[in-house]
Amino acid sequence: MASRYPFALIKEKLHARRHEISDFAIGARRLALPPELAEWLRSNPDLALKPASPDAVSDFKDAAISLLQQEYGVSLGREQIVPMPGGRVAMTAIAACMLHPGDNVLVTEPGYPAFARLAAHWHAGVSSVSLDPLQSFAPDLSALPLSDLEKVRIFSLNYPNNPTGAVLSADARRSILDAAADVNALVFNDNVYGPLTYESRPTSLLADSADAELIELHALTKLYPLGPQGASFLAGSTEAMQKIATYAEFAWSPKSALKIQATTWCLRDVDGRAKIKSFFRTAQSAARGFDGNRFRALSNTSGNLRVVPTASLDRRQAREHRGGGCADPDGRI
Ligand SMILES: Cc1ncc(COP(=O)(O)O)c(C=O)c1O
């Protein structure tokens, strides 16, 4: 397990070499806030000092419900949504409410690293399962002995996946949810990149979760540069959301009216979301032609793109030449 949050380390290194480096990370894009939202923020700084009113929170939940319906075709009620101060804070709440010391969680490798660390802080055992590049980066659950699978309390997933960009096929979603239901595990899917899906309709596991217990994390912080003013939300069963909302009341001061209302604005910005997605699609197409001396752009089977240093490609080619590498249709290094 990483000794420090890897993205904090990356940011420190990027900052130290800021004059000589190109940063391709989604969160580092050149998109500005929509002018109407920027103007609203400038006109309402006092809201940063006020807690969000119950009406503003209900309005946020209604906007979240509409987003889930429009993007993913999922219908939930207000009692199934809990606003969260941020993505990692939401994961902290899941660990606190859903894990007991000694429970096991299953994470993926590669995968966004926060939940594994938070679960370990909660004295849970952490096992990891590989994402299989030959199966569009779906987790290879068959690699885990049934006795280990039976001990898992939470399957922690992140689709669309950071870092591979992969999305799960309908079959893969079904088999994960069935496997979790068989061993009474909760599935947690971090869906913060959900709207940035290009080759198919964005998917949410909430649409498929008939039998399995499921919590999904949503946020628009990858689309709107609100920084710490962006709220996220958790969605799931009424019972699970009730537990998390109660934990939140004990654990955190109320979220500011500015944070809740600014995010509500973004959740309702249907046309703006389409424009932002098309901005990234265009940026991807431009990057596909990118073939510099030091970097090359590679597509994977789900239509997403990674820019990799040519030095690592050369190393891979040399390995394959020596017979040490394996053919990888998704261009994984
Ligand atoms: C997949 C994924 N989930 C969650 C987060 C963190 O969200 P937040 O900054 O709201 O804590 C990130 C940040 O990069 C991420 O890539």
The ligand as a Gaussian input file, in Angstrom:
#p B3LYP/6-31G(d) Opt

LIG

0 1
 C      -11.753000       7.922000      -9.011000
 C      -11.641000       9.059000      -8.047000
 N      -12.451000       9.084000      -6.974000
 C      -12.385000      10.079000      -6.065000
 C      -11.471000      11.108000      -6.211000
 C      -11.346000      12.166000      -5.145000
 O      -12.436000      12.990000      -5.052000
 P      -12.366000      14.224000      -4.023000
 O      -11.268000      15.113000      -4.497000
 O      -13.728000      14.844000      -4.123000
 O      -12.061000      13.693000      -2.680000
 C      -10.616000      11.125000      -7.324000
 C       -9.628000      12.186000      -7.477000
 O       -8.835000      12.231000      -8.369000
 C      -10.701000      10.065000      -8.258000
 O       -9.911000      10.010000      -9.330000

